[in-house]
Amino acid sequence: MKIKNIPLKLIDIADENVRKDHPFGEDSRDQLIKDHLSKFELLQPVVVRFDNASKRYKLLIGRRRFLSLSAKGTREIPAVVTELEGAEAEAASLFENLIRKDLPPIEKAKMVRKLVDSTQSGITGVSKKYGLSKSTVSEWLSVLTLAEPLQQALESGEITLYEAIQIARKPKALQEKLVNAVSDGKLQEVMIRTGVKRGAPKGLLTVRLVFNPKKKFDKKMWDQLNDQASQNGLEVTDYVKNILMKQLN
């Protein structure tokens, strides 16, 4: 694998980059990367292909790194030049984004759907090619079968991914009850009454914290926890657990 420094002014974000049209700078992770690259060198090169027609490079992987360095005023960026294009390039971009831990669950599920659609042999092909278990792929796809109100409940954090997968396995009649419960503001109550599993599997002791991104204070608190957890190399749940342990000790 050869790495070369390429002037940023010669690079465009490729159409195959699955996050090409996403706004940059609104996500707390965007700012975190910008802050990091303002102090340290880029360790992981981006991936580009050379477009003979335009005589320019097309960015396949590393959109946030590219935009962060552009905002910083950097002239060149380390890059791996590949010949991937079309469906193969999009699949590579999809998988690179799938392994990110900060993707919203519905967005990740839609990426899994695209990956399955673009891979021969569907779920089995994705499992073999990318090392994902077939059950994991199927669970992500099941989330997309939920009615829109339930998908929104997952996005807002009202239900967990684990709960969403459990709901997707339930009969349609029960799912309709849960949809009605969303509009009535009684989703959690109906989930308990109908026996839908909540949170972690039975036997684990859990503390449930729900942050509503529509509430300014909740969003601010979540963003701060997310940033501090990332700076310490931890998941938010592990970071919060550490905070609680320090308080109890």
N, C-alpha and C positions, 0 to 999 in steps of 0.2 A: 504494500500500500504506500503510494507516494503522496507526500503532502507538499503543497506549494503555497506561497503567499500570493494572493490575488488582490488587486486594487478593488476596494468596495464599489467604486464608481462603475466597474465593469460587471456588476452582479445585479440581477433582477430575481425576485422571488418567482419560482416556477409555478405554472398552473397546477402541476401535480402536487404541490405542497398543500396538504389538507387544511392548514390554518392560514392560508394566504390572505384571506379577507378579514381575519380577526383583528380587532383594534389592538394597538400596542400601547401600553402605559397605564391601562385601567386596572389590570390585574396586579395584586401585591407582589406576585412572583416576578413580574416584569421589572419592577423597581428594584427587587432584590438582586436580580442578575445585573442590572445597570450599576448598582452600588458595588457589587463584587468586581465587575470588570473595570471599574474606575480605580481600583486598588491593586488588582492582580492581573497577570497575563491570562489569555485564553488557553486552557489546557486541552480542550476537546475540539478538534477542527470541525468545520461545517462540511457538508457534502454538496457538491455542485456537478453539473454537467455542462459541457461546452455546446452552445447552439451555433451550428455552422451558418445558418441563415442570417442571424443577427450579429454574429461574431461577438456574442456576449455570453456570460456564464449564467446559468439558471440554478437558483438555490433550491435544493430538494429537502435538506435536513439542516436545522439550526437557525430557524427564523428569528427567534428571540436573541440569540447570540449576535446574529448579523445586525439586527435593528439596534441593539444596545451599543455595539461598537460604532455604528453609523452615527448615533446620537452623541457618542463620546467624541466624534471627530477623527477616529482612527482611519488611516489611509488604506491599510491592507489587512487581510484576514487569512489565517491558515485554513486551507481547504483540501479535501480529498476530491479529486476529479474522477467521476464515474461515467460510464456510458449508459446507465439506466435511463429509460424514458418511458412515457406513456403509463400503462397499467402497472408495470414493474416498479417504476419510480414512485407512483402513488402508493403502492403497497408498502414500499420501504418507508415512506413518510408516515403512513398510517401506523406501522408497527413502532416506529420511533416515538410517536406520540402516545401510543397505548401504554408504554412502560412508564410514562410519567405518572406520578402519584397525585398530582394536583388537578387532574382533569375532572370536570363535573361528570357524575355517573351517566347521565343521558347522552352527553357528548361522546363519552367513551363507548357506550353501547352502540351508538350509531357508527363509530369507527370500526367496531368489531363487525357490524353488519356489512360495511363496505369491504372490509378485508375478506370476509367469507365470500362475498359476491365476486371479488376479483381473483379468487384463488381456485384453481381446479380442484375438484372433489369436495368443495364446500368446507364444512366443519372439519372433516377428516383431513383435508389438505392443509388447512390452517394449523391444525394440531401437529401434524408431522413437520411442516415447514418452519413453524415459529416456536415449537416446544411448549405450546399451551395445551392443557388437557381439554378433551372434548366436552367434559362436563362444565368446565369454566366458560368455554365459548358459548355453550348452550344457555348457561345461566345469564350471561350478559345479553344474549339475544332475547331471552324471555322477558326482560325488562321492557323491551320495545313493544310487547304485546299488550301492556297495560293501557288502560284508558288515560286520556290526557290529564284529568285531575289527579290521578295517582302518580303519574310521571312528575307532575308539578310538586306533589307532596314529597317525592324523593329529592327533587332538585332543591327544595327549600329546607330539607333536613327534618321535615316532620316525620318521615319514616326513613329507616336505614336501608342500605342496599340489600342487606340480608332479609329484611322484612319485605322489600319489594319483590325479591325472588320467590319468597314463600307465597305472597299474594298471587303472583303469576301462575303458580301451580294449582291454585284453588279453582273450583268450578266458576263459570261465568256468572251464575246467579249470585254467588257470594261476592264476586268482584263488583257487581252492580250495586250491592248493598254498601260496599265500602266507598264507591264513587258518590253515592247519595250522602254518605256520612261526611265526606269531605266538604260538601256544600253546606251541611248542617253544622259544621264545626265539631263533629263528634267522632272523628276518625279513630282516635286512640281508644275511645270507649267501645266502639263497635268491634275493633280489632280484638280486644280482650274478650268481649262477649261471644264472638264467633270462633275463638280458639286459634286465631292467626298468631304464629310465633312472633315474638317481639325481641329484637336485638340479638344478642349472642346466644349460642346454643345452651340448652338446659345444663345446669351444673356450674356455670360461671357466675361470679358475682360482678355486677355491672353498675356503673353510675351513668345515667343518661343526661347529656347536656345538649340542648337544642338551640342553635343560633339561627335566627330568622334574618336572611340577607336584606329583607325589605325594611327592617328596623335599623336605623342609623347606628345606634349604640351597639347592637348585636354584631353588625357587620364590622364595625371598628374593632371590637374586642376579638372577633374571629381573625381578622387580618393581622392583628398584633400577635396573637398566639401562633398563627401560621408562620409569620416571619421569624419569631424568636425560636420556634421549634426547628425551622430550616437552618438557622444560624448555628444551632447546636447539633445538627445532623440527626434530628429525631422526627418521628411522626407526632402529630398534635396530641394524640391520645397518650403516648409515652411521655411527652413533655409535661402535660397536665398532671399525669401520675407522679412525676418527679416533684412538681410543685407541691402537691398534696402531701407527699412523703416528708418533704422539708418542713412543712407546717406542723405535721403530726409529731415529728421528732423534736 
